[in-house]
Amino acid sequence: MVSAIKNKESIVTYPTMEPKKQLKKCPHCNKGLLRNRAKRPLLVKATLFWLPIKRYECSFCYKKTYVYGSVFEDSNNADNNS
Ligand SMILES: [Zn+2]
């Protein structure tokens, strides 16, 4: 059973790597984090497809917010641009 799970989760985010990246806070409530990816409306997709804009849903107030670039806060170290 364990080996089956291992095969399934080939992309794993290790907990030890988490503290380096901090999810952006929701600008609406300032409490929730933008952790759920939300679908962009077709109009946005069609017009802003060339911009690195993503849409996220707040985990607290469930409002949708557009994020330009990375959803993670910049943490002064610029070594995470793979
Ligand atoms: Zn919120």
PDB file of the backbone (N, CA, C, O) and the ligand in Angstrom, with CONECT records:
HET     ZN  A 101       1
ATOM      1  N   MET A   1       0.825  -1.206   0.000  1.00  0.00           N
ATOM      2  CA  MET A   1       0.000   0.000   0.000  1.00  0.00           C
ATOM      3  C   MET A   1       0.865   1.265   0.000  1.00  0.00           C
ATOM      4  O   MET A   1       0.538   2.260  -0.647  1.00  0.00           O
ATOM      5  N   VAL A   2       1.946   1.200   0.724  1.00  0.00           N
ATOM      6  CA  VAL A   2       2.808   2.373   0.827  1.00  0.00           C
ATOM      7  C   VAL A   2       3.453   2.682  -0.516  1.00  0.00           C
ATOM      8  O   VAL A   2       3.605   3.844  -0.892  1.00  0.00           O
ATOM      9  N   SER A   3       3.833   1.628  -1.238  1.00  0.00           N
ATOM     10  CA  SER A   3       4.489   1.850  -2.511  1.00  0.00           C
ATOM     11  C   SER A   3       3.528   2.462  -3.525  1.00  0.00           C
ATOM     12  O   SER A   3       3.943   3.236  -4.388  1.00  0.00           O
ATOM     13  N   ALA A   4       2.262   2.122  -3.426  1.00  0.00           N
ATOM     14  CA  ALA A   4       1.272   2.689  -4.332  1.00  0.00           C
ATOM     15  C   ALA A   4       1.160   4.194  -4.130  1.00  0.00           C
ATOM     16  O   ALA A   4       1.076   4.956  -5.093  1.00  0.00           O
ATOM     17  N   ILE A   5       1.160   4.602  -2.902  1.00  0.00           N
ATOM     18  CA  ILE A   5       1.081   6.031  -2.603  1.00  0.00           C
ATOM     19  C   ILE A   5       2.324   6.747  -3.118  1.00  0.00           C
ATOM     20  O   ILE A   5       2.249   7.864  -3.629  1.00  0.00           O
ATOM     21  N   LYS A   6       3.438   6.100  -2.976  1.00  0.00           N
ATOM     22  CA  LYS A   6       4.695   6.702  -3.400  1.00  0.00           C
ATOM     23  C   LYS A   6       4.688   6.980  -4.899  1.00  0.00           C
ATOM     24  O   LYS A   6       5.157   8.025  -5.350  1.00  0.00           O
ATOM     25  N   ASN A   7       4.155   6.042  -5.658  1.00  0.00           N
ATOM     26  CA  ASN A   7       4.102   6.214  -7.101  1.00  0.00           C
ATOM     27  C   ASN A   7       3.175   7.352  -7.505  1.00  0.00           C
ATOM     28  O   ASN A   7       3.435   8.083  -8.460  1.00  0.00           O
ATOM     29  N   LYS A   8       2.123   7.477  -6.779  1.00  0.00           N
ATOM     30  CA  LYS A   8       1.109   8.475  -7.115  1.00  0.00           C
ATOM     31  C   LYS A   8       1.638   9.893  -6.896  1.00  0.00           C
ATOM     32  O   LYS A   8       1.418  10.785  -7.716  1.00  0.00           O
ATOM     33  N   GLU A   9       2.326  10.080  -5.800  1.00  0.00           N
ATOM     34  CA  GLU A   9       2.785  11.415  -5.458  1.00  0.00           C
ATOM     35  C   GLU A   9       4.249  11.587  -5.841  1.00  0.00           C
ATOM     36  O   GLU A   9       5.145  11.546  -4.998  1.00  0.00           O
ATOM     37  N   SER A  10       4.460  11.780  -7.131  1.00  0.00           N
ATOM     38  CA  SER A  10       5.822  11.955  -7.585  1.00  0.00           C
ATOM     39  C   SER A  10       6.287  13.386  -7.327  1.00  0.00           C
ATOM     40  O   SER A  10       7.481  13.644  -7.176  1.00  0.00           O
ATOM     41  N   ILE A  11       5.328  14.312  -7.279  1.00  0.00           N
ATOM     42  CA  ILE A  11       5.686  15.693  -6.968  1.00  0.00           C
ATOM     43  C   ILE A  11       5.286  15.966  -5.520  1.00  0.00           C
ATOM     44  O   ILE A  11       4.107  16.089  -5.189  1.00  0.00           O
ATOM     45  N   VAL A  12       6.279  16.053  -4.693  1.00  0.00           N
ATOM     46  CA  VAL A  12       6.015  16.230  -3.267  1.00  0.00           C
ATOM     47  C   VAL A  12       6.656  17.514  -2.778  1.00  0.00           C
ATOM     48  O   VAL A  12       7.823  17.790  -3.057  1.00  0.00           O
ATOM     49  N   THR A  13       5.888  18.282  -2.055  1.00  0.00           N
ATOM     50  CA  THR A  13       6.474  19.452  -1.411  1.00  0.00           C
ATOM     51  C   THR A  13       6.846  19.068   0.006  1.00  0.00           C
ATOM     52  O   THR A  13       5.981  18.775   0.833  1.00  0.00           O
ATOM     53  N   TYR A  14       8.105  19.071   0.270  1.00  0.00           N
ATOM     54  CA  TYR A  14       8.536  18.648   1.588  1.00  0.00           C
ATOM     55  C   TYR A  14       8.280  19.751   2.613  1.00  0.00           C
ATOM     56  O   TYR A  14       8.545  20.926   2.360  1.00  0.00           O
ATOM     57  N   PRO A  15       7.773  19.359   3.748  1.00  0.00           N
ATOM     58  CA  PRO A  15       7.454  20.334   4.798  1.00  0.00           C
ATOM     59  C   PRO A  15       8.645  21.181   5.209  1.00  0.00           C
ATOM     60  O   PRO A  15       8.479  22.323   5.638  1.00  0.00           O
ATOM     61  N   THR A  16       9.831  20.636   5.084  1.00  0.00           N
ATOM     62  CA  THR A  16      11.004  21.387   5.509  1.00  0.00           C
ATOM     63  C   THR A  16      11.309  22.547   4.568  1.00  0.00           C
ATOM     64  O   THR A  16      12.050  23.462   4.927  1.00  0.00           O
ATOM     65  N   MET A  17      10.738  22.510   3.360  1.00  0.00           N
ATOM     66  CA  MET A  17      10.996  23.577   2.411  1.00  0.00           C
ATOM     67  C   MET A  17       9.940  24.682   2.499  1.00  0.00           C
ATOM     68  O   MET A  17      10.076  25.728   1.863  1.00  0.00           O
ATOM     69  N   GLU A  18       8.929  24.456   3.262  1.00  0.00           N
ATOM     70  CA  GLU A  18       7.814  25.385   3.316  1.00  0.00           C
ATOM     71  C   GLU A  18       8.139  26.769   3.890  1.00  0.00           C
ATOM     72  O   GLU A  18       7.732  27.772   3.303  1.00  0.00           O
ATOM     73  N   PRO A  19       8.848  26.857   5.001  1.00  0.00           N
ATOM     74  CA  PRO A  19       9.024  28.163   5.652  1.00  0.00           C
ATOM     75  C   PRO A  19       9.655  29.211   4.756  1.00  0.00           C
ATOM     76  O   PRO A  19       9.490  30.407   4.995  1.00  0.00           O
ATOM     77  N   LYS A  20      10.375  28.786   3.729  1.00  0.00           N
ATOM     78  CA  LYS A  20      11.019  29.758   2.850  1.00  0.00           C
ATOM     79  C   LYS A  20      10.006  30.567   2.047  1.00  0.00           C
ATOM     80  O   LYS A  20      10.203  31.749   1.766  1.00  0.00           O
ATOM     81  N   LYS A  21       8.923  29.895   1.689  1.00  0.00           N
ATOM     82  CA  LYS A  21       7.919  30.580   0.883  1.00  0.00           C
ATOM     83  C   LYS A  21       6.673  30.870   1.702  1.00  0.00           C
ATOM     84  O   LYS A  21       6.153  30.012   2.416  1.00  0.00           O
ATOM     85  N   GLN A  22       6.226  32.070   1.579  1.00  0.00           N
ATOM     86  CA  GLN A  22       5.047  32.487   2.327  1.00  0.00           C
ATOM     87  C   GLN A  22       3.975  32.912   1.332  1.00  0.00           C
ATOM     88  O   GLN A  22       4.191  33.787   0.493  1.00  0.00           O
ATOM     89  N   LEU A  23       2.840  32.287   1.441  1.00  0.00           N
ATOM     90  CA  LEU A  23       1.751  32.652   0.546  1.00  0.00           C
ATOM     91  C   LEU A  23       1.290  34.078   0.820  1.00  0.00           C
ATOM     92  O   LEU A  23       1.329  34.558   1.953  1.00  0.00           O
ATOM     93  N   LYS A  24       0.860  34.730  -0.228  1.00  0.00           N
ATOM     94  CA  LYS A  24       0.387  36.095  -0.060  1.00  0.00           C
ATOM     95  C   LYS A  24      -0.925  36.123   0.705  1.00  0.00           C
ATOM     96  O   LYS A  24      -1.751  35.216   0.613  1.00  0.00           O
ATOM     97  N   LYS A  25      -1.079  37.175   1.446  1.00  0.00           N
ATOM     98  CA  LYS A  25      -2.311  37.325   2.214  1.00  0.00           C
ATOM     99  C   LYS A  25      -3.394  37.945   1.345  1.00  0.00           C
ATOM    100  O   LYS A  25      -3.120  38.684   0.399  1.00  0.00           O
ATOM    101  N   CYS A  26      -4.601  37.628   1.689  1.00  0.00           N
ATOM    102  CA  CYS A  26      -5.744  38.179   0.981  1.00  0.00           C
ATOM    103  C   CYS A  26      -5.859  39.671   1.263  1.00  0.00           C
ATOM    104  O   CYS A  26      -5.887  40.076   2.425  1.00  0.00           O
ATOM    105  N   PRO A  27      -5.925  40.497   0.219  1.00  0.00           N
ATOM    106  CA  PRO A  27      -6.021  41.944   0.411  1.00  0.00           C
ATOM    107  C   PRO A  27      -7.388  42.386   0.909  1.00  0.00           C
ATOM    108  O   PRO A  27      -7.560  43.527   1.340  1.00  0.00           O
ATOM    109  N   HIS A  28      -8.343  41.497   0.851  1.00  0.00           N
ATOM    110  CA  HIS A  28      -9.704  41.863   1.270  1.00  0.00           C
ATOM    111  C   HIS A  28      -9.856  41.768   2.788  1.00  0.00           C
ATOM    112  O   HIS A  28     -10.334  42.697   3.438  1.00  0.00           O
ATOM    113  N   CYS A  29      -9.448  40.648   3.326  1.00  0.00           N
ATOM    114  CA  CYS A  29      -9.644  40.439   4.757  1.00  0.00           C
ATOM    115  C   CYS A  29      -8.332  40.482   5.532  1.00  0.00           C
ATOM    116  O   CYS A  29      -8.329  40.629   6.754  1.00  0.00           O
ATOM    117  N   ASN A  30      -7.212  40.353   4.810  1.00  0.00           N
ATOM    118  CA  ASN A  30      -5.906  40.371   5.448  1.00  0.00           C
ATOM    119  C   ASN A  30      -5.702  39.241   6.456  1.00  0.00           C
ATOM    120  O   ASN A  30      -4.797  39.296   7.288  1.00  0.00           O
ATOM    121  N   LYS A  31      -6.525  38.251   6.374  1.00  0.00           N
ATOM    122  CA  LYS A  31      -6.398  37.123   7.304  1.00  0.00           C
ATOM    123  C   LYS A  31      -6.121  35.826   6.557  1.00  0.00           C
ATOM    124  O   LYS A  31      -5.252  35.035   6.924  1.00  0.00           O
ATOM    125  N   GLY A  32      -6.889  35.646   5.503  1.00  0.00           N
ATOM    126  CA  GLY A  32      -6.745  34.399   4.764  1.00  0.00           C
ATOM    127  C   GLY A  32      -5.546  34.430   3.842  1.00  0.00           C
ATOM    128  O   GLY A  32      -4.975  35.486   3.568  1.00  0.00           O
ATOM    129  N   LEU A  33      -5.179  33.266   3.375  1.00  0.00           N
ATOM    130  CA  LEU A  33      -4.088  33.155   2.415  1.00  0.00           C
ATOM    131  C   LEU A  33      -4.655  32.757   1.063  1.00  0.00           C
ATOM    132  O   LEU A  33      -5.661  32.054   0.969  1.00  0.00           O
ATOM    133  N   LEU A  34      -3.989  33.223   0.027  1.00  0.00           N
ATOM    134  CA  LEU A  34      -4.434  32.903  -1.323  1.00  0.00           C
ATOM    135  C   LEU A  34      -3.886  31.544  -1.709  1.00  0.00           C
ATOM    136  O   LEU A  34      -2.874  31.436  -2.402  1.00  0.00           O
ATOM    137  N   ARG A  35      -4.561  30.526  -1.257  1.00  0.00           N
ATOM    138  CA  ARG A  35      -4.012  29.192  -1.486  1.00  0.00           C
ATOM    139  C   ARG A  35      -4.819  28.378  -2.483  1.00  0.00           C
ATOM    140  O   ARG A  35      -4.348  27.345  -2.957  1.00  0.00           O
ATOM    141  N   ASN A  36      -5.994  28.811  -2.802  1.00  0.00           N
ATOM    142  CA  ASN A  36      -6.784  28.044  -3.762  1.00  0.00           C
ATOM    143  C   ASN A  36      -6.793  28.732  -5.108  1.00  0.00           C
ATOM    144  O   ASN A  36      -7.140  29.906  -5.238  1.00  0.00           O
ATOM    145  N   ARG A  37      -6.409  27.982  -6.078  1.00  0.00           N
ATOM    146  CA  ARG A  37      -6.407  28.505  -7.435  1.00  0.00           C
ATOM    147  C   ARG A  37      -7.850  28.647  -7.922  1.00  0.00           C
ATOM    148  O   ARG A  37      -8.647  27.718  -7.793  1.00  0.00           O
ATOM    149  N   ALA A  38      -8.176  29.799  -8.473  1.00  0.00           N
ATOM    150  CA  ALA A  38      -9.511  30.008  -9.004  1.00  0.00           C
ATOM    151  C   ALA A  38      -9.442  30.141 -10.513  1.00  0.00           C
ATOM    152  O   ALA A  38      -8.443  30.610 -11.058  1.00  0.00           O
ATOM    153  N   LYS A  39     -10.470  29.742 -11.163  1.00  0.00           N
ATOM    154  CA  LYS A  39     -10.485  29.823 -12.621  1.00  0.00           C
ATOM    155  C   LYS A  39     -10.712  31.255 -13.061  1.00  0.00           C
ATOM    156  O   LYS A  39     -11.521  31.984 -12.488  1.00  0.00           O
ATOM    157  N   ARG A  40      -9.991  31.633 -14.076  1.00  0.00           N
ATOM    158  CA  ARG A  40     -10.163  32.972 -14.615  1.00  0.00           C
ATOM    159  C   ARG A  40     -11.309  32.969 -15.610  1.00  0.00           C
ATOM    160  O   ARG A  40     -11.524  31.992 -16.327  1.00  0.00           O
ATOM    161  N   PRO A  41     -12.034  34.061 -15.644  1.00  0.00           N
ATOM    162  CA  PRO A  41     -13.089  34.158 -16.652  1.00  0.00           C
ATOM    163  C   PRO A  41     -12.482  34.145 -18.053  1.00  0.00           C
ATOM    164  O   PRO A  41     -11.327  34.519 -18.255  1.00  0.00           O
ATOM    165  N   LEU A  42     -13.284  33.711 -18.998  1.00  0.00           N
ATOM    166  CA  LEU A  42     -12.798  33.596 -20.373  1.00  0.00           C
ATOM    167  C   LEU A  42     -12.270  34.916 -20.902  1.00  0.00           C
ATOM    168  O   LEU A  42     -11.269  34.952 -21.618  1.00  0.00           O
ATOM    169  N   LEU A  43     -12.939  35.989 -20.552  1.00  0.00           N
ATOM    170  CA  LEU A  43     -12.534  37.307 -21.031  1.00  0.00           C
ATOM    171  C   LEU A  43     -11.122  37.633 -20.556  1.00  0.00           C
ATOM    172  O   LEU A  43     -10.296  38.131 -21.322  1.00  0.00           O
ATOM    173  N   VAL A  44     -10.866  37.356 -19.325  1.00  0.00           N
ATOM    174  CA  VAL A  44      -9.530  37.614 -18.765  1.00  0.00           C
ATOM    175  C   VAL A  44      -8.505  36.717 -19.428  1.00  0.00           C
ATOM    176  O   VAL A  44      -7.402  37.144 -19.769  1.00  0.00           O
ATOM    177  N   LYS A  45      -8.894  35.474 -19.602  1.00  0.00           N
ATOM    178  CA  LYS A  45      -7.997  34.527 -20.249  1.00  0.00           C
ATOM    179  C   LYS A  45      -7.624  35.003 -21.642  1.00  0.00           C
ATOM    180  O   LYS A  45      -6.477  34.887 -22.073  1.00  0.00           O
ATOM    181  N   ALA A  46      -8.613  35.538 -22.334  1.00  0.00           N
ATOM    182  CA  ALA A  46      -8.406  35.936 -23.724  1.00  0.00           C
ATOM    183  C   ALA A  46      -7.599  37.217 -23.840  1.00  0.00           C
ATOM    184  O   ALA A  46      -6.862  37.399 -24.809  1.00  0.00           O
ATOM    185  N   THR A  47      -7.726  38.094 -22.876  1.00  0.00           N
ATOM    186  CA  THR A  47      -7.071  39.390 -22.992  1.00  0.00           C
ATOM    187  C   THR A  47      -5.749  39.471 -22.238  1.00  0.00           C
ATOM    188  O   THR A  47      -4.829  40.175 -22.653  1.00  0.00           O
ATOM    189  N   LEU A  48      -5.665  38.754 -21.140  1.00  0.00           N
ATOM    190  CA  LEU A  48      -4.463  38.873 -20.307  1.00  0.00           C
ATOM    191  C   LEU A  48      -3.632  37.601 -20.300  1.00  0.00           C
ATOM    192  O   LEU A  48      -2.882  37.334 -19.361  1.00  0.00           O
ATOM    193  N   PHE A  49      -3.777  36.824 -21.362  1.00  0.00           N
ATOM    194  CA  PHE A  49      -3.065  35.543 -21.382  1.00  0.00           C
ATOM    195  C   PHE A  49      -1.564  35.736 -21.439  1.00  0.00           C
ATOM    196  O   PHE A  49      -0.810  34.824 -21.100  1.00  0.00           O
ATOM    197  N   TRP A  50      -1.120  36.907 -21.862  1.00  0.00           N
ATOM    198  CA  TRP A  50       0.302  37.149 -22.007  1.00  0.00           C
ATOM    199  C   TRP A  50       0.929  37.694 -20.724  1.00  0.00           C
ATOM    200  O   TRP A  50       2.141  37.893 -20.646  1.00  0.00           O
ATOM    201  N   LEU A  51       0.101  37.925 -19.744  1.00  0.00           N
ATOM    202  CA  LEU A  51       0.625  38.396 -18.460  1.00  0.00           C
ATOM    203  C   LEU A  51       0.642  37.258 -17.449  1.00  0.00           C
ATOM    204  O   LEU A  51      -0.222  36.381 -17.478  1.00  0.00           O
ATOM    205  N   PRO A  52       1.613  37.275 -16.567  1.00  0.00           N
ATOM    206  CA  PRO A  52       1.685  36.222 -15.534  1.00  0.00           C
ATOM    207  C   PRO A  52       0.699  36.479 -14.409  1.00  0.00           C
ATOM    208  O   PRO A  52       1.073  36.615 -13.244  1.00  0.00           O
ATOM    209  N   ILE A  53      -0.549  36.541 -14.781  1.00  0.00           N
ATOM    210  CA  ILE A  53      -1.579  36.829 -13.788  1.00  0.00           C
ATOM    211  C   ILE A  53      -2.336  35.554 -13.457  1.00  0.00           C
ATOM    212  O   ILE A  53      -2.794  34.823 -14.335  1.00  0.00           O
ATOM    213  N   LYS A  54      -2.447  35.320 -12.180  1.00  0.00           N
ATOM    214  CA  LYS A  54      -3.203  34.165 -11.733  1.00  0.00           C
ATOM    215  C   LYS A  54      -4.296  34.624 -10.791  1.00  0.00           C
ATOM    216  O   LYS A  54      -4.233  35.697 -10.190  1.00  0.00           O
ATOM    217  N   ARG A  55      -5.284  33.784 -10.689  1.00  0.00           N
ATOM    218  CA  ARG A  55      -6.418  34.152  -9.845  1.00  0.00           C
ATOM    219  C   ARG A  55      -6.498  33.170  -8.688  1.00  0.00           C
ATOM    220  O   ARG A  55      -6.468  31.954  -8.878  1.00  0.00           O
ATOM    221  N   TYR A  56      -6.600  33.710  -7.517  1.00  0.00           N
ATOM    222  CA  TYR A  56      -6.659  32.856  -6.345  1.00  0.00           C
ATOM    223  C   TYR A  56      -7.858  33.202  -5.487  1.00  0.00           C
ATOM    224  O   TYR A  56      -8.356  34.328  -5.471  1.00  0.00           O
ATOM    225  N   GLU A  57      -8.292  32.185  -4.782  1.00  0.00           N
ATOM    226  CA  GLU A  57      -9.424  32.368  -3.882  1.00  0.00           C
ATOM    227  C   GLU A  57      -8.905  32.367  -2.455  1.00  0.00           C
ATOM    228  O   GLU A  57      -8.087  31.531  -2.071  1.00  0.00           O
ATOM    229  N   CYS A  58      -9.393  33.309  -1.690  1.00  0.00           N
ATOM    230  CA  CYS A  58      -8.971  33.416  -0.295  1.00  0.00           C
ATOM    231  C   CYS A  58      -9.522  32.233   0.496  1.00  0.00           C
ATOM    232  O   CYS A  58     -10.655  31.796   0.294  1.00  0.00           O
ATOM    233  N   SER A  59      -8.698  31.739   1.388  1.00  0.00           N
ATOM    234  CA  SER A  59      -9.114  30.595   2.194  1.00  0.00           C
ATOM    235  C   SER A  59      -9.968  31.036   3.381  1.00  0.00           C
ATOM    236  O   SER A  59     -10.483  30.207   4.131  1.00  0.00           O
ATOM    237  N   PHE A  60     -10.107  32.326   3.538  1.00  0.00           N
ATOM    238  CA  PHE A  60     -10.845  32.842   4.686  1.00  0.00           C
ATOM    239  C   PHE A  60     -12.185  33.466   4.270  1.00  0.00           C
ATOM    240  O   PHE A  60     -13.239  33.073   4.769  1.00  0.00           O
ATOM    241  N   CYS A  61     -12.133  34.434   3.358  1.00  0.00           N
ATOM    242  CA  CYS A  61     -13.368  35.125   2.961  1.00  0.00           C
ATOM    243  C   CYS A  61     -13.848  34.674   1.587  1.00  0.00           C
ATOM    244  O   CYS A  61     -14.920  35.082   1.140  1.00  0.00           O
ATOM    245  N   TYR A  62     -13.071  33.845   0.922  1.00  0.00           N
ATOM    246  CA  TYR A  62     -13.439  33.255  -0.371  1.00  0.00           C
ATOM    247  C   TYR A  62     -13.591  34.278  -1.482  1.00  0.00           C
ATOM    248  O   TYR A  62     -14.257  34.018  -2.484  1.00  0.00           O
ATOM    249  N   LYS A  63     -12.987  35.421  -1.310  1.00  0.00           N
ATOM    250  CA  LYS A  63     -13.008  36.389  -2.394  1.00  0.00           C
ATOM    251  C   LYS A  63     -11.873  36.067  -3.355  1.00  0.00           C
ATOM    252  O   LYS A  63     -10.825  35.554  -2.964  1.00  0.00           O
ATOM    253  N   LYS A  64     -12.111  36.378  -4.606  1.00  0.00           N
ATOM    254  CA  LYS A  64     -11.108  36.079  -5.624  1.00  0.00           C
ATOM    255  C   LYS A  64     -10.179  37.272  -5.805  1.00  0.00           C
ATOM    256  O   LYS A  64     -10.611  38.425  -5.816  1.00  0.00           O
ATOM    257  N   THR A  65      -8.931  36.975  -5.942  1.00  0.00           N
ATOM    258  CA  THR A  65      -7.947  38.027  -6.103  1.00  0.00           C
ATOM    259  C   THR A  65      -6.991  37.665  -7.227  1.00  0.00           C
ATOM    260  O   THR A  65      -6.582  36.512  -7.365  1.00  0.00           O
ATOM    261  N   TYR A  66      -6.646  38.647  -8.016  1.00  0.00           N
ATOM    262  CA  TYR A  66      -5.664  38.408  -9.058  1.00  0.00           C
ATOM    263  C   TYR A  66      -4.273  38.639  -8.505  1.00  0.00           C
ATOM    264  O   TYR A  66      -4.011  39.609  -7.793  1.00  0.00           O
ATOM    265  N   VAL A  67      -3.404  37.734  -8.849  1.00  0.00           N
ATOM    266  CA  VAL A  67      -2.029  37.842  -8.386  1.00  0.00           C
ATOM    267  C   VAL A  67      -1.127  37.961  -9.599  1.00  0.00           C
ATOM    268  O   VAL A  67      -1.177  37.144 -10.519  1.00  0.00           O
ATOM    269  N   TYR A  68      -0.310  38.984  -9.582  1.00  0.00           N
ATOM    270  CA  TYR A  68       0.633  39.178 -10.667  1.00  0.00           C
ATOM    271  C   TYR A  68       1.939  38.475 -10.323  1.00  0.00           C
ATOM    272  O   TYR A  68       2.574  38.781  -9.313  1.00  0.00           O
ATOM    273  N   GLY A  69       2.321  37.558 -11.148  1.00  0.00           N
ATOM    274  CA  GLY A  69       3.546  36.814 -10.899  1.00  0.00           C
ATOM    275  C   GLY A  69       3.316  35.680  -9.919  1.00  0.00           C
ATOM    276  O   GLY A  69       2.355  34.922 -10.045  1.00  0.00           O
ATOM    277  N   SER A  70       4.198  35.569  -8.952  1.00  0.00           N
ATOM    278  CA  SER A  70       4.124  34.463  -8.009  1.00  0.00           C
ATOM    279  C   SER A  70       3.157  34.768  -6.881  1.00  0.00           C
ATOM    280  O   SER A  70       2.998  35.915  -6.462  1.00  0.00           O
ATOM    281  N   VAL A  71       2.524  33.722  -6.408  1.00  0.00           N
ATOM    282  CA  VAL A  71       1.595  33.880  -5.298  1.00  0.00           C
ATOM    283  C   VAL A  71       2.349  33.923  -3.973  1.00  0.00           C
ATOM    284  O   VAL A  71       1.781  34.194  -2.915  1.00  0.00           O
ATOM    285  N   PHE A  72       3.638  33.650  -4.067  1.00  0.00           N
ATOM    286  CA  PHE A  72       4.432  33.656  -2.846  1.00  0.00           C
ATOM    287  C   PHE A  72       5.027  35.037  -2.600  1.00  0.00           C
ATOM    288  O   PHE A  72       5.409  35.742  -3.534  1.00  0.00           O
ATOM    289  N   GLU A  73       5.098  35.399  -1.358  1.00  0.00           N
ATOM    290  CA  GLU A  73       5.720  36.664  -0.984  1.00  0.00           C
ATOM    291  C   GLU A  73       7.195  36.644  -1.346  1.00  0.00           C
ATOM    292  O   GLU A  73       7.848  35.603  -1.277  1.00  0.00           O
ATOM    293  N   ASP A  74       7.706  37.789  -1.727  1.00  0.00           N
ATOM    294  CA  ASP A  74       9.137  37.880  -1.966  1.00  0.00           C
ATOM    295  C   ASP A  74       9.851  37.903  -0.627  1.00  0.00           C
ATOM    296  O   ASP A  74       9.561  38.727   0.240  1.00  0.00           O
ATOM    297  N   SER A  75      10.788  36.984  -0.479  1.00  0.00           N
ATOM    298  CA  SER A  75      11.461  36.887   0.811  1.00  0.00           C
ATOM    299  C   SER A  75      12.931  37.283   0.709  1.00  0.00           C
ATOM    300  O   SER A  75      13.806  36.639   1.288  1.00  0.00           O
ATOM    301  N   ASN A  76      13.178  38.345  -0.030  1.00  0.00           N
ATOM    302  CA  ASN A  76      14.512  38.956  -0.111  1.00  0.00           C
ATOM    303  C   ASN A  76      15.574  38.088  -0.792  1.00  0.00           C
ATOM    304  O   ASN A  76      16.568  38.613  -1.292  1.00  0.00           O
ATOM    305  N   ASN A  77      15.378  36.807  -0.815  1.00  0.00           N
ATOM    306  CA  ASN A  77      16.369  35.972  -1.498  1.00  0.00           C
ATOM    307  C   ASN A  77      15.895  35.659  -2.905  1.00  0.00           C
ATOM    308  O   ASN A  77      14.818  35.096  -3.101  1.00  0.00           O
ATOM    309  N   ALA A  78      16.705  36.028  -3.873  1.00  0.00           N
ATOM    310  CA  ALA A  78      16.299  35.877  -5.267  1.00  0.00           C
ATOM    311  C   ALA A  78      16.839  34.587  -5.865  1.00  0.00           C
ATOM    312  O   ALA A  78      17.166  34.538  -7.051  1.00  0.00           O
ATOM    313  N   ASP A  79      16.929  33.579  -5.076  1.00  0.00           N
ATOM    314  CA  ASP A  79      17.493  32.334  -5.589  1.00  0.00           C
ATOM    315  C   ASP A  79      16.416  31.316  -5.953  1.00  0.00           C
ATOM    316  O   ASP A  79      16.722  30.153  -6.216  1.00  0.00           O
ATOM    317  N   ASN A  80      15.184  31.743  -5.968  1.00  0.00           N
ATOM    318  CA  ASN A  80      14.121  30.798  -6.286  1.00  0.00           C
ATOM    319  C   ASN A  80      13.493  31.064  -7.650  1.00  0.00           C
ATOM    320  O   ASN A  80      12.306  30.812  -7.855  1.00  0.00           O
ATOM    321  N   ASN A  81      14.290  31.571  -8.570  1.00  0.00           N
ATOM    322  CA  ASN A  81      13.780  31.725  -9.930  1.00  0.00           C
ATOM    323  C   ASN A  81      14.352  30.636 -10.819  1.00  0.00           C
ATOM    324  O   ASN A  81      15.369  30.822 -11.487  1.00  0.00           O
ATOM    325  N   SER A  82      13.695  29.531 -10.812  1.00  0.00           N
ATOM    326  CA  SER A  82      14.201  28.371 -11.538  1.00  0.00           C
ATOM    327  C   SER A  82      14.061  28.585 -13.021  1.00  0.00           C
ATOM    328  O   SER A  82      14.434  27.715 -13.808  1.00  0.00           O
TER     329      SER A  82
HETATM  330 ZN    ZN A 101      -9.869  37.078   2.308  1.00  0.00          ZN2+
END
